[in-house]
Amino acid sequence: MHTNSTFTGGFTLPGEAGYEKLTLELAKRWHADVIRDSDGTELSPEILEAGYDIYSTICIIRGHNEWIKQHPEYIQQTFLMTSPIVATSSKLEIDIMKDFFKEQFKVNDTEEAMGYWEVYDRTTNQLVDRANWEYDKEKEVVLLKNIVPWHTYTLSFLAYRIWEEISMYNHVTNSWEAEHLIPIEPRYEAVREYLKEWLHNWCKNHPHTNVVRFTSLFYNFVWMWGASERNRHLFTDWGSYDFTVSSKALKDFEEQYGYALTAEDFINQGKFHVTHMVPQPHTKDWMNFIQDMVVTFGKELVEIVHAYGKKAYVFYDDSWVGLEPYGERFKEYGFDGLIKCVFSGYEARLCAGVDVLVHEIRLHPYLFPVGLGGAPTFQEGGKPEEDARKYWLQVRRALLREPIQRIGLGGYLHLVEEQPAFCNTMDTIVEEFQVIASCLQQEKPVVKNIKIGVLHAWGSLRPWTLSGHFHETYMHDLIHLNEALSGMPFEVVFFSFEEVEKNGLPDVQVIINAGNAGTAWSGGEAWKSSYLVETLTKWVHDGGIFIGVGEPSAVEGFDTYFRMAQVLGVDKDTGARICHGKWQYEVTEEAFLVEGCEVEAGDAIYLTNERTKVVLGNNEKIGMTVHDFGSGKGIYMGGFETTLENNRMLQNLLLWATEEDNHYITDNKYVECAYYEKINKLLCINQSDTCQEVAVTTPTGTFKGKIEAFGFKAVEIETK
């Protein structure tokens, strides 16, 4: 591999007391300039005094068990809902904790908390009168009377979270035998004063620490565990605010916003407020309310860290709720850097776009014996070198596009001691990263004259992501599109329906709307806006490209199910048009298609006029269409999955639709590249498992060559 890298350091190594020799050897081998601790590890004096910068990890809301046990009213809470039970008579008994992991939750049956408990008749969707149920505190059951037989009932109640979820996961995964850590609620002034004093003392007692790495801030993403191992993860959502609730928060909200929230506003018929759902007005109010406290108190903590001459970085995972790095107030914190754990390209772009000086990504696999879903990693049966390469291939294509200053690992370093193949893979990853970082330190790569806008309900507040890592949201078309776009030579922006209503459309050439009907990604009720439809329709007619995937612009109540059907040239039959005639068609392939690309056929999709061309599909189902509309185009895909072939097809499609040339684009679908014009450096990456021949043309010259399987090559283009 040709490197010529001028970049040094940029690697954060997890150290471990008792393995000083290994720590320092690998620090030198991987060009580390920082050594960090991890959850469950410590750094010895030999490591602390070895001349490296030191990251120290703190999770500000856990590790205070001695204090919180004296003040149990300050434990963090959440609303829970029991599983629906069918009444067979006019009486019913509900066992409150039957469904839940009792090591995580404890019933909050204080008088104040019980004021928020609610019993619902889910058959009629009505609240059961308080006079018709009573609570047996000793048995932790609710007794219902005067109810309707054969109706379904649930109880919603406040519960203390007595085991902080990330610590719980790490504890269970590694079979730790340690005290369960309890999360502390910073909304109370007494808690904030305690935590500020604690942080002052912590900073004084860690003189070697250069960077305080906040493991996010105060509220963890929602992760509810069940009593049964057959359904352990009852509900998980990376962006949900359900773990921010408490009696005090509810009272403070009512005082500030002038209206009260109930348990049902959070429970939402048992669906909670999944990030994939369109946020309701009260959901947005609650988010803003929580963010205000998180920013205000978080800023105070950062100022304490700075007062001791240390930098403050924040981890964009775990207890990140309320942090919102793309929110308008994020700069108020004063964070010096942001760290994001990544599995994929869109997550790297998510990190790179935050307005801080230092962006760091933590690579996978994490140095734990087992990985995702309990699969073996650093134990018998595991192949961590394959995991590392797989995730790196997904990440590095995005790293070519936007600067990331640092990479690193986390966990138990001693696990790599008997893993030479993993260490060799890390050698390659570190070397490639340093070449990429060296180029981006000097300039950003050339991008095509195509600006793409992705339209969904969260817009600029939550770009690139959906609700978690790729393996958690892989089933959504939009996350696959985000992943594909993350490594392409185009500028990508994200905007919401609300932002369109307020500010009009952004200056883009392409707009993508993708997702299932009724979701935050497709838009749901937002498409009832005639202003939105007429604005987009005119924009396409004047030359814009509208790409719809899945069920774009779908909402009931109009003459078409897809509100952009007039632009797309297709619509979906929900059953109302099953007796109507349909346009016949022939599949006519276009030049942008590549061998091996596949697009899922849309269910019950039909043409709205004879001008719509079907470019992928068969005689029964339509996969992809192109429809000329005025000076623009409507393009429909039934679904999209990120693969090497599909990514190239999407890139070709965008070039074709906007009539852009193929300069700075490889001629090989398995090889991607980035060109840094001022320094005349071309970086090529082979994403396939076989050697590939490739050519890249620029206005000033051409590169031709071979790149080994999974290879990386940095070259200078010979000018004409």
N, C-alpha and C positions, 0 to 999 in steps of 0.2 A: 504494500500500500504506500502510495506517495503521500507524504504528510506535509512537510515544510511548515509545521505549526509553530506559531510564535506565542501560543497561549500556554500558560503553565498553571498548575493548581486546579482550582475549580472542582475539587472532589472532596466530599465529606464522608469520612470513614467512621463506622461505629466501633469504638474501642471497648475493651472489657478487662476489668481488673482480674488478675490471675493469668492473663494471656498477653502480657506486656510485649514479649518478643514477637509474637504473631502480629499484634497490633502495629508495632513500629515497622516490621518488615513489609507488611501490606501497605502501610501508609507511604513508604518509599516506592514500592512497586507500582502503585496506582496513582502516584503523583498527588497524594492528598496534601492539602494545606490546612485541613480542619479535621479534628477528631471529636466525635459526639458521644454522649451516652444515649441509652435507649430505655424504654420501659422495662425494668427488671435488671438493668446493668448499672455498674458504677465505673468510674475512672480512677485508677490508682495514682498516687503522687508521681510515679515514674512516667506515666503517660501524660499527666497534667504538666509536667515540667520538661517535656521533650521538645519544646519549641514550636508546637503547633497551636493554632487558634483552637479554642474550645467552645463547642456548642453545648449548652446544658438545657435539657428538656424539662419544662414544668407544665403540668396541667393544673391551672390555678384553682379549679373547683373540686379537686380530689386530693386525698392525702391529709385530711384534717379530721380524722375520725375521733380523736380524743376530744376536740372542741365540739364537733357536731353532736356527739352523743350527750353532751351536756345541754345542747340546744336543738333537740330533734325537730322543733317546729320550723327550722331553717333547711330541712332536707328538700331537695328538688322534687317536684311532683309531675303528674300528668293525669289526664282523664283516661279511664279505661271503660270498655263496654263488655258486659258478659255476652256469651253466645246466646242467640235467640232460643227461647224455650217455648214449646207449644203447651198451653194450658189445657188440661183435660177436664177441669171443673172450674168452679168460681174461685178457687184458691190455688196458690202456686208458691213454691219455695225456690228461691234463687241462691245458690251457693256462690258467693261473690268471687272467691279466689280460685275456683275450680279450674279455670282455663289458663291461669297465669303462673309463670315461674316465680315461686314464692321467695327465691333468693334475690330476685330483682325488685319485686314490688311488695308493698305493705299497705293495707287499707288505711286511708286517712279518714277516721270516723269521728274527728273532733266536731263539735257543734257548728263551728264556722264552716268547715268543709262540707258537712252534710246539707248545708243550705244550698249547695250546688248539685247534689245528687238528683238524678231524674230516672223515673221508670217510664218506659214507653210501650204503648201498644203498637207494635210494628205493623200489624195487619191494617189498622186504620191510620197509622202514622200520627197518633195523638198521645199527648202527655197524660199519664195516669195521675189522678188527683192524689195529693199527698195523704189524704185521709184514708186512702185505700191500700196503704202499705206501711209496714213498720220494720225496724231493724233489730235483729238479735245480735248484740255486740259480742257476746261470748262465743256464739257459733259462727259469726260472720256470715249470716244469711239474711236475706230480705224476704219477708212474708207478705204476699199479696192477697187481697180479698176483694169480693164484689167485682171480679173481672169476668171477661167473656170467654167461655170455653171455646177451644179450637182457634183462639187468636194467639199470636206470637208476642212474647214480651222480652224486654231487655232492661238491664240496670246500667246506668252510666254513673260513675263515681270517681272521686279523686283518690289517687294512690301516691304514696311516697315511693320514690325510686331509691331503694336502699343499696344498690350496687351499681356503680358507674359503669356504663355499658362497654366502653372500650377496654377498661381494666377487666371487666367480666369476661370479655372475649379472649383477651390475652391470657387471663388466668385459666380459663377452661381449655384453651388450645394447648397451653404448655404444662397443664396439670400442676400449676403452682399450689403450694400450700402456704397461703398468706391471708392476712385479714382482708375481708372484702372492703373496698374503698367506697365511701358514701359521697355522692355529689352534693355540693353546698349551693344554696340559692342566694345569689348576690343582689337580688332586688331589695333586700332588707339593709338598712343603713348599718346595723350592728355587724352584719356579715362583711360589708364593704370595708368598714374600719378594721375589722380583724384581718382581712386579706391584705390590705395595704401595709399593715404592720408586719404581717408575715413576709411579704415580698421585700420590705426593707431589710429584715433580718436575713432573708435568703441571699440577697445581693451582697450583704456584708460578709457572709460566710462562704462565698464562692468567688474569691479574688481571681482565680485563674480563668473564670468564664469571660469570654469575649462577646458571645452572643447568647442572649436568653431566647430560647426557642419555645414560644408559647404553643402548646399543643391545642391550637385554636383558643377559644376564650371560655364561654360560660355554658352554652347549651349544646348538647350533643344532637346530632341528627337522630331521628326517631328509630328505635330498634326495640320492639316489644317481643319478648320471648314467652313461649307458651309452656304449659306444664308438661306436655307430651313431647318426647323426642321425635315423634312422627310428624309433629308440626311445631318445631321449636321456634321458628321465626314467624311469629304471627303477623307482623307488619314492620316493614323497613322502608324508610324514605329519606334520602340524603338531604332533601331541601325542605322538609316539613317542620313546622314550628310547634308541634304538639307537646314537646318536652319543655316548653317555656311557661307553662301555665302554673298558677298558684292562686290561693285565695287573695293574697295581697295584690298580685298582678291584675286579677279580675276587678278588684275594687279601684285600683289606680287607673285602669283603662276606662271604667265607667265615669270616673271623675274627669278625666282628660277629654274623652270623646263624646260624652253626653248621652251614651246609651250603654245598656248592659249586655254582656254576652252570657250565654248559658252553656251547659254541658253539651247540648245538642249542636251548638255552633262549632264545636270542636269534633264531636263524635261523627256528626254528619251521616246518620243512619248506619254507622259502623264503617263507612268508607274513609273516614278522616279526611284531611285535605291533602290528598296525594298531589305531588308536584305535576303529575301528568294531567290533572284536572284544571279547568279554567279557574283561576282564583276569583273568589267572590269579593265584593266590596269590603265586608267585615274582615275577610282574611287579609286583605291588603292593609287595612287599618291596624290590625293586630301586629302584622309584620313591622310596620313603621313604628308602632309603639314599642316593640321589643328592641328594634334597632336603635332607638333613641337611648335606651338605658345601656345597651351594649357599647355603643360608641362613647357615651359620656364616661362610663366607668373604665372601659378599656383604655381610653386616652390617659386617664390618671395612672394606670399601671405602667403604660409605656413611658410616661414621664418619670416615674420612679426608677425604671431601668436605666434610662438615659442619665439620670442624676448620678448614677454610680459609674458613668463612663462606659457603659455596655450598650451594645446594639440590641434591638428587639426585632425578631423575626416572628412571623405567625404561620402556623401550619394550616393550610386550606383544606382540612378534613377534620374528622372527629367532631369536636365541639365548635363547629364553625357557624352554627345557626345564629343569625343576627349580625354576623360579621359582614356579609354581602360585599365582597371585594370590588364588585362593579357598581355598587351603590354610590349615590351622590356624596355621601358623607365619609367614605372610606379614608380619604386623605387626612381626616381629622385625627385619626389614631397616631399618625407619625411613625408607623412601622418602617423599618429600614429594609426589610426583605420579606418575601413570601415563599413558602415551601409547599409543594403539592406532590402527593404520591400519585404515580401515573402507571397505567397499563397500556395506554393508547395515545394516538396522535392528538385527538381533540382535547385530551386532558393536558397535554403539554401546551397547546395553544391557549387553553383556559388559564394556565399559570402565566404564560408569557405576556398576556395582554393586561395584567394588573399593573396599576400605576405605582410601582415601587422601584427602588434602585437595583435590588438583587432578586432574581428569580431562580429558585432551585427546585429541581424535581428529584423525588426519591424513587429510585428504580425498584422494580420487582424482579425476582422474588424477594420478599422480606426474609431476613435470616431467622426463620422459625423452623422447627422440625416439620411442621405441616403447613400447607398453604391453603388456598381457597377451598372451601367446602370439606376441609379435612384431608385433602389429597396429600400424599407424602411429597416432601420437598427435600429437606436436608436430613433424610433418614432412608432406611432401606426401601427401595422401590422408587425413590425420587430421582429426577434428573434435572437438578437446578440449572445446569448449563443450558439445557434446551428451553426452560422457562425464561431464563435471562435473555437468550437470543430472540425468542419469539416476541417478548415485550419490547425489546430494543428495536426490532424491525418495525414495529408499529409506531414507536415513538420517534425514531430518527428522521423519518420523512417530514414530520412536523417541525423538528428542530432545525431543518434547513431553512425554514421560512422566517421564524421570529426568534430573537436572541433569548437564550437561557444561559445564565452565567455559571450555574453550578449543577452538578449531579451528585448523587450519593446513595448510600444504602442505610438500612436500619436493622436492628435486631442483635442477635448473638453472633459475634464474629467467630467464636471458636468452632461454629458449625461448618465453616469453610475449610478448616484445617485438613480434613481428609477428602477434599473435593477439588483436585487439581484441574479437572475439566472446567469447573465453574470459574476458577481463578483465571484460567487461560481465556475464557470468554470475556471476563471482565477486563483483561488486558486490552483486548480488541475494542471493547466498548469505550474505555477511557481514551484510547488513542484516537478513535473516530470522533468522539465528542470534542476533544481538544482541537482537532482540525476545523470542525464546524464552528466552534466558539471563536476560534481565531479569525475566521472570515467574517462572522457576524459582529465581531468586535470592531471591525473596520467599516462595514456597510451592510445594508440589507440587500438581498438578492433582487434581481430584476423580476418584476411582476408584469403580467399581461394587462392590456388596457381593458380589463373586465372587472367591474365591481359587482359583487353578488350580495344581495340582501336576503336574509333568512327571516321569514315572518312567522312569529308565534306569540302566544299570550305573555310570555315573560320578557321578550325583547332584549333590550340592552342591559337589563338588570342581571340576566343570567345567560350570557352568550356561550356558545359551544356545547354546553352540557344539557342533559335532560334531568336525570335524578340519580346521580351516582356514577359508578365506573361502568365501562363498556359491558362487562360481564353481567351487570345488574340490569341494564336497559337495552340489551342487544336486540330485543324483539321489536324495537321501534324503528321505522324507516328513517326518521330524522337523525337518530344517532349514527346510523350508517352513513347518511349523507354528510354529517358533520365530520365523521372520521375520514371519509374520502376527500373532502375539501381541505382538511387540515394540512395536507402535504402538497396542495396544488399551487401554482404560481398566480393566484388571484387574490385580490383584496376581498375579505368577507366581513360583512357587518350584520348585526342582529337588531331587529326592531319589532315592536309590539303593535297590536291593533290599536291600543290606546294611544300610542305615540303617533300613529297615522292620523287618528282623529284630531290630535292636538297640533301636530306639526306638518302634516302631509307626508308624502312619500320621500324617502331619502334619495340622494342622487346615485342611483344604481342602474346597471344595464340589465340585470337579471334578478328576479324575485322567486324564491322557492318557498312553497307552503306544502308541508308534508305531515301526515299523521292520520290517525283514526278519527272518525266523526266524533265531535263532542269533547275531544281532548284539548289540552292547552296548546298542543302543537298544530292541529288543524284549525282550531279557533272556536268551534261551537257557536254560541250565541252572538259572538262578535260579528259573524257574517250576516246578521239581520240588519246591519247598518247599510242603508242605501248609499250613504256617502262613501263608505269603504269600497263597495262594489263599483260605483260609477267612477271613482278615482282610479282604481286599478284597471278598469276596462279602458278608460281613456288613455292611461299610461301605456298599455299594451298596444292599442291602436296607433299610438304615436311612435312606436318602435321598440317598446320594451319586450322582454322575454319572460313569460310567466311559466314556471315549471311546477306542476302539481303532482304529488306522489301519494298514493293510498286513497284517502278520502279528503282531498283538499277542498276547502271552502264549503264543507258539507254542513247543512242545517235544514231541518224540516220546516214546512210552512210556506214554501214558495213554489213557483211553477217548475223549478228544477231543484234537484237535491244538491248538486254542486252549484254554488252561487256564481262561480266563474265558468260555468258550462259554455256560455256564449264565446268565451275566449279559448277554452280548452278544446272545444269541439267534441267533447264527450260528457256523458253524465252517468249516474248510477241508478239503476232501477231497484227501488226498495220494495217492489211488489205492486206499486200503483200503475206501472206501465207494462205489466206482464202480457196484457192483451193487445198492446199497441205494436204496429209494424216497426221493424228495425232496418236501418240501412245495411245493405250487403257490402262487403269489402274484400279486397285482396291484400295480403301482406306484401309490402314493398320496402325492402331494406334500404337504408340510407348509408352514406359514406362514413358517418361517424361511428357506426357499429364496428366492434372488433370481434375476432374469433374467440369464442368461449364466454362472451358476456351473456348474462341471463337476467331477465327482469320478470318478477312475479306477475302473473296475469291478474288483473283486477276482476273481482267477482261482480257479475251482472253489469259490467260496463258496456255502454252502447254509444254509437256515433249519433251526434245531434244533427249532422248535415253531411252532404256528399263530398265536401272539400277536405274533410279530416283524413289524413293518411295514416294507416296502421303500419308501423315499421317493425314491430315485434309482436308475435302472437300466433294464433292459428285460427281455424274456421269457427272455433267455439268460443275462445276467450281472447280478449285484447290485453296485450302487455304494455305496449308503448305506442303513442300517437304523436303526430305533429300537425298543428293546425295554424295556417296563416291567418292572421287577423289584423287587417289594416296593414301598417308597416311593421308590425311585430309578430310574435308567435306565441301560441299556447302549446305547451308540451306536457303530456301526461304519461306517468309511469304507474303501473299497478302496485309496485313495491320496489325497494332498492336494498341490496345487500352489498356491503363493502367487500370486494374481492379485487385481486390485481386486475382482472379483466374488466370488471364493472367500473372500477375507478378510472381506468383508461377510457372506457366508453363515455363516462360522464365528462371527463376532461375534453374529449373530442367533441362531444355534444355542445359544450359551452363555447368552444372555439368556432364550431360550425354555425351555431345559431347567431353568434355575434360577428361573424365574418372576420375573425382574427386570424393572423398567420400562425405558423407553428414554430417560430423562432424560439430558441431556448427550451424546446420540448424534445425529448428523445424520440427516436423512431421505433423504440422497443417498449411494448406494453409492460414489461417486467422491470424496466429500469426508469428511475426518476432522477431528476437533476435540479440543481440550482446554480445560477450563474451570477457571480459577483463582479460587476462590470468594471469598477474602478481599479480593482486589483487583478483583473483578468483571471479569475479563478473559477473553474467549473468543478462542482462536486457531483459525482454520479453514485447512485446506490442501486444495487441489484437486489430486488426483493424476492427473487426466486431461488430455488435450490439447485439450479444448474447454471453453468457459465453462459453468459450472454454477450452477443455482439451488439454494439450500439453506435449510433451516430447522432450528433447534436449540431444543429445549424444555427449560427448567429449572423447578424448582418455583416460581421467582420471576418468570419472564418468558421471552420467546421472541425469538430473532433470526431474521430472514429477510433474504436478500440474494443477490447474485450474486458469483461469484468467477471471475476470468479463468482461462484455461488454465494449469495448473501453478501457479496463484496462491496467495497467502498473505494472510490478512486477520486483523487484530487489532481486536476491537471490544469495547465494553461492552454488556452486556445491559440493556435498559430494563426495570426492575422494574414489576410490575403496580400 
